[in-house]
Amino acid sequence: MKVRTRYAPSPTGRMHVGNLRTALYEYLIAKHEGGDFLLRIEDTDQERFVEGATENIYRTLKTVGMEHDEGPDKDGGCGPYIQSERMKTGIYMKYAKELVEKGEAYYCFCTKERLESLKTTVEGKEVSTYDKHCLGLSKEEVEANLAAGMPFVIRQNNPTEGTTTFHDELYGDITVENKELDDMILIKSDGYPTYNFANVIDDHLMGITHVVRGNEYLSSSPKYNRLYQAFGWEIPKYIHCPLITDEEHHKLAKRSGHSSFEDLVEQGFLPEAIVNFVALLGWSPEDNQELLSMQELIEKFDYTKISKSPAVFDYGKLKWMNGEYIKAMDNDRFYEMAAPYIREVIHKDYDLRKIADMVKTRIEVFPDICPLIDFLEEMPDYDAAMFAHKKMKTSLESSLEVLLELLPVYEAQEDYSNQALYETLTKYVADKGCKNGYAMWPLRVAVSGKQSTPGGATDIMEVIGREESISRIRTSIGKLQAALGEK
């Protein structure tokens, strides 16, 4: 049998990291076996529908490289692929009525007030369990209520005795007491199917073989299985994934600031790094390789190796991983993505490509660029004490001497390319008979006002040019002279 998986999101906002992982695992399962990956939009919960969310789903899947084989825009013979459109065909009501005829479901006409009266509090939590009141209605009573236009829902008729066992690919066989199974609603009072019911109908009709979802749905699985069994349909393989938590081991919430794919992109993360990181939230290849392309993920993915333990969203690891992807980027693509951040800070007529080259190996996310290069636009205020560096064996006196000797040399130099500037500096070091750091440290501080910079002193001088370089060296000489004069 051909493997067929589906990603079935609800258009209710940004794509949560957990939903992205579900989509990714569904995609990898299908592609690893040469199967089909379907996209189905589950928009039956009209109250939670968010304008533009459907378009966002398409955009996200395209951005991360998960192309669906069938979907609303690619009919593979199982359409429509949008539940609200499927509902117009009457398909859900048709199957619900079939269950009613089999005694596996029933009409419920209970009012909101009666349902409220059934609520109880268990361990401080409000619980509502339906008491099968309407199951006792005669066929004549049901028909009379329907003819009178009374509002109704259709409920699943679950047994109250015995047990139900279902199989999960990770958790194995799980058995639950039937008395714990509430008679869940299949068709709501507005005529729309519930998420649970529509899932079963659509998955069967679309030939879905593997269903990936969060392990919070484990408790719902027995109800799903009873529906499959009531229809006499083959049950798909279930893969329930572990919870994703923050670093405090709480469920990853929106307030964390990085719970959605869009949050992470806005924070300067690359889509391919996000996908790689999300793939490892609960799974890892046998060789423990951490940096994996989509093609490598497809080749190595084995859903039977998914962990049952909660997966921790390690933000620091994601940043490291993103930095590795940035280092490996094509220079043209990197510049295209880095330029907007560079322009936030740099307004002078500098070579932005050279600046991009300087920062590429120094950042983990793109917003890191701004604080790294702000000194290029404007020299920061700094303390002359920065010139003294034990490791470089520099002091205020030695730094002043170096700068006074280099100033006329660089004033006379016309070629301000990094190579020419560096050759001048290395010649000075050789002639003086000192170590590189003895001269390079004071020059770097003089032209940057910082202890750490992307690129060395001559890289900086090439970017800011001859006039600005000379001006900064002179200012630093004055700062050193003033500091020494105060001693």
Salt bridges, closest charged atoms under 4 A:
ASP36 OD1 - LYS2 NZ 3.30
ASP36 OD2 - ARG4 NH1 3.14
GLU42 OE2 - ARG40 NH2 2.89
GLU67 OE2 - LYS74 NZ 2.76
ASP69 OD2 - LYS31 NZ 2.68
GLU70 OE2 - ARG4 NH1 2.88
ASP73 OD1 - HIS68 NE2 2.75
GLU98 OE2 - LYS102 NZ 3.46
GLU116 OE2 - LYS119 NZ 3.20
GLU126 OE1 - LYS119 NZ 3.78
ASP131 OD2 - ARG114 NH2 2.69
ASP168 OD1 - HIS240 ND1 2.59
GLU169 OE2 - HIS167 NE2 3.70
ASP173 OD1 - HIS167 ND1 2.84
ASP183 OD2 - LYS132 NZ 2.74
ASP202 OD2 - ARG40 NE 3.70
ASP202 OD1 - ARG86 NE 2.68
ASP203 OD1 - ARG6 NE 2.85
ASP203 OD1 - ARG40 NH1 2.95
ASP263 OD1 - ARG14 NH1 2.87
GLU266 OE2 - ARG14 NH2 2.49
GLU272 OE2 - ARG333 NH1 2.61
ASP287 OD2 - LYS300 NZ 2.50
GLU290 OE2 - LYS317 NZ 2.63
GLU324 OE2 - LYS327 NZ 3.22
ASP332 OD1 - ARG353 NH1 3.39
ASP374 OD1 - LYS450 NZ 2.87
ASP381 OD1 - LYS479 NZ 3.84
GLU401 OE2 - LYS432 NZ 2.77
GLU405 OE1 - LYS432 NZ 3.13
GLU411 OE2 - ARG474 NH2 2.23
ASP431 OD2 - LYS427 NZ 2.89
GLU462 OE2 - LYS354 NZ 3.09
GLU468 OE2 - ARG472 NE 2.74
